[in-house]
Amino acid sequence: MREPPIYKQHRIHTSRLPSGPWIALIVNLGRKTVPTRDALTDTVTRVPGEYALEDQAIQTARAYIDHEVRDVPE
């Protein structure tokens, strides 16, 4: 079993759908964040889209973290 990658305090999980494409979920490991429209829970967010390759899903998740996830001000 392979350890999911961690990027900027987020663990990136990928999964292959039965129909073939890959999806990505990110889990916040650090501070609370402002929930986005794609949030499933306080810490889990599904990255929009389906991808032909697992690497594409991971790269898109990293871009999503860079552009969508904002820390909650203290």
Secondary structure as UniProt FT lines:
FT   STRAND          6..7
FT   TURN            8..9
FT   STRAND          10..16
FT   TURN            18..19
FT   STRAND          22..28
FT   TURN            37..38
FT   STRAND          44..51
FT   HELIX           54..68
//
